[in-house]
Amino acid sequence: MKLGEEVLKILNKVYEPDRMIETTFKRYDLAFKTDEAGRPILLFMGQRDESGQIKGERYARRLKLGPDGEIIKDHWENKGKAS
């Protein structure tokens, strides 16, 4: 499954650094981990089970930064099932 534009809008925001953020989007539960700059880098997307774990897909973000901190490449990769 490819990430849609609406989900990418959520993921392109800056959040609190080094945290796990949990939210919902339409019928999906989202949980993502942020890096030291507050950018989401790891995403779990699916349905939360009774133990609080998200069953669905796992995504990792590839960021390539330039020498002065500007983003050169920004890409989300599907890493398979999250359980």
BAFI-3210 file (N, C-alpha, C; in Angstrom, 3 decimals, decimal comma, padded with zeros to 6 digits):
// residues 83
n [1|2|3|4|5|6|7|8|9|10|11|12|13|14|15|16|17|18|19|20|21|22|23|24|25|26|27|28|29|30|31|32|33|34|35|36|37|38|39|40|41|42|43|44|45|46|47|48|49|50|51|52|53|54|55|56|57|58|59|60|61|62|63|64|65|66|67|68|69|70|71|72|73|74|75|76|77|78|79|80|81|82|83]
n.u [000,846|000,585|001,475|-000,891|-001,654|-002,970|-002,187|000,545|000,600|000,157|002,466|004,482|004,677|006,292|007,057|007,191|010,519|012,141|010,003|007,130|004,357|000,872|-002,055|-005,140|-006,373|-008,872|-010,084|-007,916|-005,432|-002,652|000,791|003,762|007,310|009,503|012,448|015,521|015,109|012,416|011,045|008,897|009,977|009,542|006,772|003,748|000,871|-002,480|-004,838|-005,517|-005,019|-006,444|-004,399|-003,041|-001,218|-000,386|-001,776|-000,940|000,637|004,141|006,300|009,285|011,204|013,315|015,688|017,715|020,066|021,432|024,639|024,128|021,836|019,453|016,762|017,456|016,650|013,603|011,822|009,383|009,437|007,826|007,991|006,850|004,676|003,252|003,152]
n.v [-001,166|002,187|005,351|007,920|011,319|012,767|011,465|011,891|014,639|014,779|013,497|015,193|017,259|018,874|017,462|016,797|016,146|012,890|011,078|008,876|009,176|008,965|008,673|009,032|008,387|008,732|005,567|004,329|003,562|005,367|005,318|006,901|007,327|009,906|011,713|013,269|015,869|016,131|015,153|012,771|009,388|006,670|004,673|003,178|001,772|000,954|-001,203|-000,941|-003,404|-005,289|-005,292|-002,987|-002,858|-002,105|-003,560|-004,035|-002,138|-001,326|001,430|003,089|006,044|007,584|009,925|012,324|014,645|017,827|019,610|021,977|021,383|021,269|019,419|016,923|014,459|012,733|010,092|007,554|004,188|001,054|-001,372|-003,775|-006,075|-005,079|-006,221]
n.w [000,000|-000,862|000,523|000,921|-000,176|001,869|004,228|004,050|004,475|007,222|008,073|007,216|008,953|011,778|014,872|018,435|019,452|019,337|020,138|020,446|018,588|018,659|016,748|014,876|011,576|009,372|008,925|010,033|012,497|013,560|014,363|015,006|015,091|016,040|014,945|016,216|015,391|015,297|013,109|011,598|011,337|011,383|010,758|011,781|010,535|010,608|012,200|015,625|018,096|020,912|022,777|022,299|020,247|016,843|014,045|010,798|008,336|008,050|007,795|006,726|006,806|004,478|004,645|003,145|003,850|003,034|003,188|004,614|006,001|004,502|003,002|000,741|-000,364|000,216|001,208|001,648|002,579|002,216|004,595|005,062|006,846|009,955|013,228]
ca.u [000,000|001,333|000,940|-001,621|-001,308|-003,498|-001,324|001,826|000,444|000,353|003,849|005,421|004,729|007,336|006,477|008,139|011,639|012,365|008,773|006,204|003,108|-000,245|-003,208|-005,969|-006,651|-010,016|-010,330|-006,620|-004,673|-001,273|001,790|005,043|008,430|010,179|013,892|015,958|014,612|010,961|010,468|008,535|010,908|009,048|005,311|002,922|-000,452|-003,393|-005,862|-004,978|-005,679|-006,794|-003,195|-002,483|-000,308|-001,015|-001,662|-001,070|001,858|005,237|007,009|010,469|011,484|014,697|015,970|019,093|020,210|022,593|025,609|023,569|020,618|018,265|016,389|017,732|015,743|012,643|011,098|008,842|009,489|007,019|008,869|006,102|003,618|003,503|002,318]
ca.v [000,000|003,428|006,410|008,943|012,722|013,224|010,906|012,588|015,954|014,547|013,093|016,258|018,232|018,661|017,135|016,780|015,245|011,593|010,614|008,046|009,919|008,101|009,420|008,279|009,000|008,010|004,293|003,778|004,042|005,682|005,550|007,164|007,737|011,075|011,784|014,342|017,142|016,109|014,653|011,344|008,542|005,295|004,739|001,977|002,176|-000,184|-001,255|-001,256|-004,554|-005,105|-005,073|-001,685|-002,964|-001,839|-004,612|-003,410|-001,927|-000,577|002,253|003,788|007,234|007,818|011,347|012,681|016,064|018,498|020,092|023,033|020,900|021,197|018,056|016,622|013,363|012,388|008,964|006,560|002,824|000,047|-002,420|-005,010|-006,167|-004,736|-007,066]
ca.w [000,000|-000,962|001,373|000,185|000,058|003,156|005,269|003,936|005,113|008,653|008,301|006,859|010,045|012,781|016,164|019,542|019,119|019,990|020,766|019,693|018,485|018,258|016,276|013,940|010,286|008,797|009,630|010,428|013,646|013,172|015,402|014,356|015,922|015,485|015,163|017,118|014,871|015,359|011,855|011,654|010,586|011,391|010,809|011,838|010,067|010,554|013,242|016,945|018,712|022,316|023,587|021,961|019,106|015,548|013,026|009,486|007,570|008,665|006,819|007,211|006,004|004,068|004,496|002,823|004,115|002,466|004,180|005,452|006,640|003,645|002,605|-000,668|-000,714|001,253|000,626|002,570|002,065|002,880|005,110|005,257|007,855|011,360|014,079]
c.u [000,901|000,672|000,292|-001,200|-001,779|-002,659|000,036|001,768|000,682|001,825|004,871|005,487|005,886|006,655|007,547|009,254|011,650|011,161|008,032|004,862|002,024|-001,434|-004,057|-006,137|-007,693|-010,234|-009,049|-006,121|-003,246|-000,423|003,098|006,058|009,113|011,678|014,226|015,514|013,076|010,275|010,105|009,478|010,459|007,542|004,716|001,506|-001,338|-004,455|-005,211|-005,752|-005,908|-005,579|-002,509|-001,504|-001,063|-000,716|-001,901|000,257|002,863|005,988|008,207|010,772|012,977|014,871|017,441|019,187|021,486|023,502|025,069|022,187|019,376|018,033|016,618|016,785|014,875|011,729|010,639|008,853|008,592|007,945|008,128|005,085|004,127|002,583|002,586]
c.v [001,242|004,484|007,491|010,351|013,209|012,706|011,607|013,991|015,837|014,285|014,169|017,364|017,891|018,507|017,215|015,772|013,966|011,081|009,650|008,762|008,960|008,969|008,505|009,091|008,146|006,717|003,646|004,386|004,252|005,821|005,794|007,695|008,907|011,021|012,960|015,729|017,206|015,658|013,181|010,517|007,083|005,360|003,344|002,425|000,946|-000,061|-001,670|-002,430|-004,291|-004,887|-003,739|-001,686|-002,700|-002,981|-003,968|-003,324|-001,091|000,154|002,910|004,938|007,332|009,311|011,528|014,197|016,595|019,021|021,196|022,674|020,839|019,749|017,890|015,538|013,040|011,313|008,016|005,193|001,904|-001,098|-003,712|-004,916|-005,751|-005,585|-006,808]
c.w [000,000|-000,079|000,528|000,595|001,431|004,321|005,239|004,534|006,616|008,940|007,951|007,900|010,981|014,138|017,248|019,241|019,950|020,770|019,850|019,757|017,993|017,888|015,396|012,664|009,589|009,562|010,145|011,735|013,168|014,424|014,673|015,352|015,245|015,785|016,082|016,657|014,880|014,079|012,016|010,780|010,509|011,615|010,881|011,523|009,944|011,623|014,561|017,540|020,204|023,214|023,266|020,796|017,813|014,593|011,676|008,773|008,353|007,560|007,490|006,250|005,732|003,838|004,151|002,948|003,483|003,566|005,093|006,002|005,777|003,210|001,102|-001,159|000,492|000,677|001,728|001,897|002,898|003,292|005,427|006,380|009,230|012,212|015,531]
res [m|k|l|g|e|e|v|l|k|i|l|n|k|v|y|e|p|d|r|m|i|e|t|t|f|k|r|y|d|l|a|f|k|t|d|e|a|g|r|p|i|l|l|f|m|g|q|r|d|e|s|g|q|i|k|g|e|r|y|a|r|r|l|k|l|g|p|d|g|e|i|i|k|d|h|w|e|n|k|g|k|a|s]
***
